[in-house]
């Protein structure tokens, strides 16, 4: 089983946030490369936000992410392999963004 490193979760979360078509919903595909494998995440995620004040600005920050559906594929030089993708780790990377 391929262990997905935490930096892949951070990269996927960053790409999800930058591709949000609305602030409350993600439906699409994002990819990340850890140097040894390519990871493709296809997902539908409901994004919950809260408005917070930071200095003189007000921002909408993610307070929760709930998967409706997801699948993560890992491709190495040997082909597709099983991975240990954990949505809870992706959620942790999304919260606070």
C-alpha positions as CSV (number, residue, x, y, z in Angstrom):
1,X,0.0,0.0,0.0
2,X,1.3,3.4,-1.0
3,X,1.5,5.8,2.0
4,X,0.5,9.3,0.8
5,X,2.8,11.9,2.5
6,X,1.2,14.9,4.3
7,X,2.6,17.4,1.8
8,X,0.4,15.8,-0.8
9,X,-2.7,16.5,1.3
10,X,-1.5,20.2,1.7
11,X,-1.0,20.5,-2.1
12,X,-4.4,19.0,-2.9
13,X,-6.1,21.3,-0.4
14,X,-4.4,24.3,-1.9
15,X,-5.5,23.3,-5.4
16,X,-9.0,22.7,-4.2
17,X,-9.2,26.1,-2.6
18,X,-7.8,27.9,-5.7
19,X,-10.3,26.1,-7.9
20,X,-13.5,26.6,-5.9
21,X,-16.2,27.9,-8.3
22,X,-18.3,28.9,-5.3
23,X,-17.1,29.3,-1.7
24,X,-19.3,26.5,-0.4
25,X,-18.9,23.6,-2.9
26,X,-16.1,21.8,-4.8
27,X,-16.8,19.3,-7.6
28,X,-13.8,18.4,-9.7
29,X,-10.3,16.9,-10.0
30,X,-7.0,18.0,-8.6
31,X,-3.6,16.4,-8.9
32,X,-0.4,16.3,-6.8
33,X,3.1,14.8,-7.4
34,X,5.3,13.7,-4.5
35,X,8.4,12.9,-6.6
36,X,7.7,9.2,-6.5
37,X,4.0,9.0,-7.6
38,X,1.2,11.1,-9.1
39,X,-2.0,11.4,-7.2
40,X,-5.4,12.3,-8.7
41,X,-8.3,13.2,-6.4
42,X,-11.8,13.3,-7.9
43,X,-14.2,14.7,-5.4
44,X,-17.4,16.4,-4.5
45,X,-17.0,18.3,-1.2
46,X,-19.4,20.6,0.7
47,X,-17.3,23.5,2.2
48,X,-18.5,25.2,5.4
49,X,-17.1,28.6,6.1
50,X,-17.3,31.2,8.9
51,X,-16.5,34.9,8.6
52,X,-13.6,35.9,10.8
53,X,-12.0,39.2,11.5
54,X,-8.2,39.4,11.0
55,X,-6.7,42.9,11.7
56,X,-8.9,45.2,9.7
57,X,-10.1,42.6,7.2
58,X,-13.0,40.1,7.3
59,X,-12.3,36.7,5.7
60,X,-14.4,33.6,5.0
61,X,-12.3,30.8,6.5
62,X,-13.1,27.1,6.0
63,X,-14.4,25.5,9.2
64,X,-15.4,22.1,7.8
65,X,-15.3,20.0,4.6
66,X,-17.7,17.2,4.2
67,X,-17.2,14.7,1.3
68,X,-20.2,13.7,-0.8
69,X,-18.0,11.4,-2.9
70,X,-14.3,11.0,-3.5
71,X,-11.8,8.7,-5.1
72,X,-8.0,9.0,-5.0
73,X,-5.7,7.2,-7.5
74,X,-2.0,6.8,-7.2
75,X,0.2,6.2,-10.2
76,X,3.8,5.1,-9.9
77,X,6.3,3.9,-12.6
78,X,4.9,0.4,-12.0
79,X,1.3,1.5,-12.7
80,X,-1.6,2.3,-10.4
81,X,-1.2,1.1,-6.8
82,X,-3.5,1.0,-3.8
83,X,-3.0,4.0,-1.4
84,X,-3.9,4.9,2.1
85,X,-5.7,8.2,1.3
86,X,-7.6,9.5,4.3
87,X,-10.2,12.2,3.8
88,X,-9.7,13.3,7.4
89,X,-6.2,14.4,6.6
90,X,-7.4,16.3,3.6
91,X,-10.1,17.9,5.8
92,X,-7.4,19.0,8.3
93,X,-5.4,20.6,5.5
94,X,-8.5,22.5,4.2
95,X,-9.6,23.9,7.6
96,X,-8.4,27.4,8.2
97,X,-7.8,28.2,4.6
